[in-house]
Amino acid sequence: MSNEGRRWFEQRKEFSPRPREGTPIPDTPDLWTKCPGCAETLYIEALQANLQVCTACGHHFKIGVMERLAALLDDGEVEFHDEDLGPVDALKFVDSKPYAARIKASQKKVGRRDAFVAVSGSIEGVDVEVGCFDFRFMGGSMGSVVGEAITNVYERANERKRPAIIISSSGGARMQEGVLSLMQMAKTCAALSRLQDEAGMPYISVLTHPTTGGVAASFAMLGDLILAEPGALIGFAGPRVIEQTIGQSLPEGFQTSEYLLEHGMVDRIVSRTDMRSMIGTTLRMLLKLPSGEVAPDAPPVLEVKEGGKSR
């Protein structure tokens, strides 16, 4: 099966209901799925064309990191960075299974070495440095590799005098790396501070479901502009942990992006379908650039460059 065919199948498999035990598995993937937000039956092709956003109620389904980047960045070339970086088991950590085994299983499942993708590209003609979490890799947890890649996004933006954008989707610091993971909070924030102080370039933080733990407690909440997708869970500890700690019930909708907007913790809630135009317009305003062309309705097809060669 080609890579394109495999991606096509995997995308649909994600929406297929789990069959009952003993039920024959059909030869063809399902063509429809039910929205958990409104129970509307959706044609999967139409859902994908709308960036995995329900056309009836606006519920945001999961979306792959490459699909998200393709929807955000301009047509043309993008350059991938830090794909050679891979995690190591410095502490020889073992819980229910060795950390080294978890790394191998995640790498095999996801097809990349860790939970973060960093690229150079442009949004509506504005050159940017972008990083995006992949939640499928150990819950998008931030270990040494992820922290290094995020730091490099800020440092490239500083060197090239470009805005930086980080799209977060993470369970927080990677506990299997202990303090080596926790130190990434300070490391990334220091690099971000240098970008803002030395280059004077804006940093836009995009919070998606979920953004929690050490990621929410560091760079994710330090954007010059903080945008959030609708219904995203955003916070440090999870609601159940907080309730057990304080012995009180939490307000309805606590830690959703809507709750945080109401309490001044995020600047704006933006649908995934509007994110590209929102960021492009904002960057042009912040950088005092002339208005660009209206973004196309369909996500662009990217020509990916790695090490100066098309991939």
C-alpha positions as CSV (number, residue, x, y, z in Angstrom):
1,M,0.0,0.0,0.0
2,S,1.3,3.5,-0.9
3,N,1.9,6.1,1.9
4,E,-1.1,8.0,0.6
5,G,-3.3,5.0,0.6
6,R,-2.1,4.0,4.1
7,R,-2.9,7.5,5.4
8,W,-6.4,7.3,3.7
9,F,-7.1,4.1,5.5
10,E,-5.7,5.1,8.9
11,Q,-7.8,8.3,8.9
12,R,-11.0,6.3,8.4
13,K,-10.0,3.6,10.8
14,E,-9.8,6.2,13.5
15,F,-13.6,6.9,13.1
16,S,-14.7,3.3,12.7
17,P,-16.7,2.0,15.7
18,R,-15.2,-0.9,17.5
19,P,-17.0,-4.1,16.3
20,R,-18.5,-6.5,18.8
21,E,-16.6,-9.6,19.5
22,G,-17.1,-12.2,16.8
23,T,-18.5,-9.6,14.3
24,P,-16.9,-10.0,10.8
25,I,-14.7,-7.0,9.8
26,P,-15.8,-5.5,6.6
27,D,-13.5,-5.4,3.6
28,T,-14.1,-1.7,3.1
29,P,-13.7,1.2,5.6
30,D,-16.8,2.9,6.9
31,L,-17.9,6.0,5.0
32,W,-19.9,7.6,7.8
33,T,-19.4,8.6,11.4
34,K,-21.6,10.0,14.1
35,C,-20.6,13.3,15.7
36,P,-20.3,13.0,19.5
37,G,-21.3,16.6,19.9
38,C,-24.7,16.6,18.1
39,A,-25.2,12.9,17.1
40,E,-25.4,14.0,13.4
41,T,-24.3,11.4,10.9
42,L,-21.5,12.8,8.9
43,Y,-19.9,11.7,5.6
44,I,-16.3,11.2,6.4
45,E,-15.0,12.7,3.1
46,A,-17.0,15.9,3.9
47,L,-15.7,15.9,7.4
48,Q,-12.1,15.6,6.2
49,A,-12.7,18.4,3.7
50,N,-13.8,20.6,6.6
51,L,-10.6,19.9,8.6
52,Q,-12.4,17.3,10.8
53,V,-14.9,19.9,12.1
54,C,-18.5,18.9,12.3
55,T,-20.5,20.9,9.7
56,A,-23.6,20.8,11.9
57,C,-22.4,21.8,15.4
58,G,-18.7,22.7,15.0
59,H,-17.4,19.8,17.2
60,H,-13.7,19.4,16.6
61,F,-12.6,15.8,15.9
62,K,-9.0,14.7,16.3
63,I,-6.7,15.7,13.4
64,G,-3.3,14.5,12.4
65,V,-0.3,16.7,12.8
66,M,0.5,16.7,9.1
67,E,-3.1,17.5,8.1
68,R,-3.1,20.4,10.6
69,L,0.2,21.8,9.2
70,A,-1.1,21.5,5.7
71,A,-4.2,23.4,6.6
72,L,-2.2,26.2,8.2
73,L,0.8,26.8,5.9
74,D,0.9,28.2,2.4
75,D,1.2,26.2,-0.7
76,G,4.8,25.6,-1.6
77,E,7.9,24.4,0.2
78,V,8.2,23.7,3.9
79,E,11.4,22.6,5.6
80,F,11.3,20.1,8.4
81,H,13.8,20.3,11.3
82,D,15.2,18.1,14.1
83,E,13.8,14.9,12.7
84,D,17.1,13.2,13.6
85,L,16.6,13.8,17.4
86,G,15.4,10.8,19.3
87,P,14.8,10.1,23.0
88,V,17.0,8.1,25.3
89,D,16.3,6.3,28.5
90,A,18.8,8.1,30.7
91,L,17.2,7.0,33.9
92,K,16.5,3.4,32.9
93,F,13.0,4.1,34.0
94,V,10.5,1.2,34.4
95,D,6.8,1.5,35.5
96,S,4.5,-1.2,34.1
97,K,7.0,-1.6,31.2
98,P,10.4,-0.1,30.5
99,Y,10.5,3.4,29.1
100,A,12.7,2.1,26.2
101,A,9.9,-0.3,25.2
102,R,7.4,2.6,25.3
103,I,9.6,4.7,23.0
104,K,9.9,1.9,20.5
105,A,6.2,1.1,20.5
106,S,5.3,4.8,20.0
107,Q,7.9,5.2,17.2
108,K,6.4,2.2,15.4
109,K,2.9,3.4,15.9
110,V,3.4,7.0,14.9
111,G,6.2,6.8,12.4
112,R,8.3,9.5,13.9
113,R,11.0,9.7,16.6
114,D,9.1,11.8,19.1
115,A,6.0,13.9,19.8
116,F,6.9,17.1,18.0
117,V,7.1,18.3,14.4
118,A,9.0,21.6,13.6
119,V,8.9,23.3,10.2
120,S,9.8,26.5,8.5
121,G,7.2,27.9,6.1
122,S,4.8,30.8,5.5
123,I,1.2,31.7,6.4
124,E,-0.5,34.1,3.9
125,G,2.9,35.2,2.7
126,V,4.5,35.7,6.1
127,D,7.5,33.6,6.9
128,V,7.1,31.7,10.2
129,E,8.7,29.1,12.3
130,V,6.0,26.5,13.4
131,G,6.0,23.6,15.9
132,C,3.2,21.2,16.4
133,F,2.7,18.4,19.0
134,D,1.6,14.9,18.0
135,F,-0.6,13.6,20.8
136,R,-0.4,10.0,19.5
137,F,3.2,9.8,20.7
138,M,2.9,9.1,24.5
139,G,0.2,11.7,24.9
140,G,2.2,14.4,23.4
141,S,4.4,14.4,26.5
142,M,7.3,16.8,26.7
143,G,10.7,15.1,27.2
144,S,14.2,16.2,26.4
145,V,13.7,15.9,22.6
146,V,10.4,17.8,22.5
147,G,11.9,20.6,24.7
148,E,15.0,20.8,22.5
149,A,12.8,21.0,19.3
150,I,10.6,23.7,20.8
151,T,13.7,25.7,21.9
152,N,15.1,25.4,18.4
153,V,11.8,26.8,17.0
154,Y,12.3,29.9,19.1
155,E,16.0,30.2,18.3
156,R,15.5,29.8,14.5
157,A,12.8,32.5,14.7
158,N,15.2,34.7,16.7
159,E,18.0,34.2,14.2
160,R,15.8,34.6,11.1
161,K,13.7,37.4,12.6
162,R,10.4,35.6,12.1
163,P,7.3,35.0,14.2
164,A,7.0,31.7,16.1
165,I,3.9,29.6,16.4
166,I,3.5,26.6,18.6
167,I,0.4,24.3,18.4
168,S,0.1,22.5,21.7
169,S,-1.6,19.2,22.4
170,S,0.0,17.5,25.4
171,G,-0.5,15.7,28.6
172,G,2.5,17.6,30.1
173,A,6.0,16.7,31.1
174,R,7.2,13.1,30.4
175,M,7.4,11.5,33.8
176,Q,9.8,8.8,32.5
177,E,12.5,11.4,32.1
178,G,12.1,12.9,35.6
179,V,13.9,16.2,36.1
180,L,15.3,16.1,32.6
181,S,11.8,16.6,31.4
182,L,10.8,19.2,34.0
183,M,13.8,21.4,33.1
184,Q,12.4,21.8,29.6
185,M,9.8,24.1,31.0
186,A,12.5,26.6,32.0
187,K,14.6,26.0,28.9
188,T,11.8,26.7,26.4
189,C,10.7,29.8,28.3
190,A,14.2,31.2,28.3
191,A,14.5,30.7,24.5
192,L,11.1,32.4,24.1
193,S,12.2,35.3,26.2
194,R,15.2,35.8,24.0
195,L,13.0,35.8,20.9
196,Q,10.8,38.5,22.3
197,D,13.6,40.6,23.8
198,E,16.2,40.4,21.0
199,A,14.2,39.9,17.8
200,G,11.0,41.6,18.9
201,M,9.1,39.0,17.0
202,P,5.6,37.9,18.0
203,Y,4.8,34.5,19.4
204,I,1.4,33.0,18.8
205,S,0.3,30.0,21.0
206,V,-2.5,27.8,19.7
207,L,-4.1,25.6,22.4
208,T,-5.8,22.4,21.2
209,H,-7.4,19.5,23.1
210,P,-5.8,18.8,25.5
211,T,-3.1,21.2,26.7
212,T,-2.2,20.3,30.2
213,G,0.6,19.8,32.8
214,G,4.0,21.3,32.3
215,V,3.2,22.5,28.7
216,A,0.3,24.6,30.0
217,A,2.4,25.8,32.9
218,S,5.2,27.1,30.6
219,F,5.4,28.4,27.0
220,A,1.8,27.5,26.0
221,M,0.4,30.3,28.2
222,L,3.1,32.8,27.4
223,G,2.0,33.8,23.9
224,D,1.7,37.4,22.8
225,L,-1.6,36.1,21.4
226,I,-3.2,32.9,22.9
227,L,-5.7,31.2,20.6
228,A,-7.7,28.1,21.6
229,E,-9.8,25.7,19.6
230,P,-13.5,25.3,20.8
231,G,-14.0,22.8,23.7
232,A,-10.3,22.2,24.3
233,L,-9.3,21.0,27.8
234,I,-6.7,23.5,29.1
235,G,-5.1,23.4,32.5
236,F,-2.3,22.2,34.8
237,A,-3.9,19.3,36.7
238,G,-6.9,17.4,35.5
239,P,-10.4,18.2,36.9
240,R,-10.5,14.9,38.9
241,V,-7.2,15.5,40.5
242,I,-8.2,19.0,41.5
243,E,-11.6,17.8,43.0
244,Q,-9.8,15.1,45.0
245,T,-7.2,17.6,46.3
246,I,-9.6,20.4,47.3
247,G,-12.6,18.2,48.2
248,Q,-15.0,20.4,46.2
249,S,-16.9,20.2,43.0
250,L,-15.7,22.3,40.1
251,P,-17.8,24.7,38.1
252,E,-19.5,23.4,34.9
253,G,-17.1,23.6,32.0
254,F,-14.1,24.2,34.2
255,Q,-10.8,24.2,32.2
256,T,-12.5,24.3,28.8
257,S,-11.3,27.0,26.4
258,E,-14.7,28.7,26.8
259,Y,-14.2,28.9,30.6
260,L,-10.7,30.2,30.2
261,L,-11.8,32.9,27.7
262,E,-14.4,34.1,30.1
263,H,-11.8,34.4,32.9
264,G,-9.2,36.1,30.7
265,M,-6.7,33.3,30.3
266,V,-6.9,33.0,26.5
267,D,-7.4,35.8,24.0
268,R,-9.8,34.2,21.5
269,I,-11.5,30.9,20.6
270,V,-11.0,30.2,16.9
271,S,-12.4,27.4,14.9
272,R,-9.9,25.2,13.1
273,T,-11.4,26.2,9.8
274,D,-10.7,29.9,10.6
275,M,-7.2,29.5,12.2
276,R,-5.1,30.1,9.1
277,S,-6.9,33.4,8.2
278,M,-6.9,34.5,11.8
279,I,-3.2,33.9,12.3
280,G,-2.3,35.4,8.9
281,T,-4.3,38.6,9.5
282,T,-2.9,38.9,13.0
283,L,0.7,38.5,11.9
284,R,0.3,41.1,9.2
285,M,-1.1,43.5,11.7
286,L,1.6,42.9,14.3
287,L,4.4,43.2,11.7
288,K,2.7,46.2,10.0
289,L,2.6,44.5,6.6
290,P,0.1,45.2,3.8
291,S,-2.9,43.0,3.6
292,G,-2.4,39.7,1.8
293,E,-4.6,37.7,-0.4
294,V,-7.6,35.9,1.0
295,A,-6.7,32.4,2.1
296,P,-8.0,29.6,-0.2
297,D,-10.9,27.5,1.1
298,A,-9.2,24.2,0.6
299,P,-6.1,23.2,2.6
300,P,-2.9,23.6,0.5
301,V,-0.8,20.8,-0.7
302,L,2.7,21.1,0.6
303,E,5.9,20.3,-1.1
304,V,8.1,19.1,1.8
305,K,11.8,19.7,1.8
306,E,14.2,17.9,4.0
307,G,17.9,18.7,3.9
308,G,17.4,20.6,0.7
309,K,15.7,17.7,-1.1
310,S,12.1,17.2,-1.9
311,R,10.5,14.4,0.0
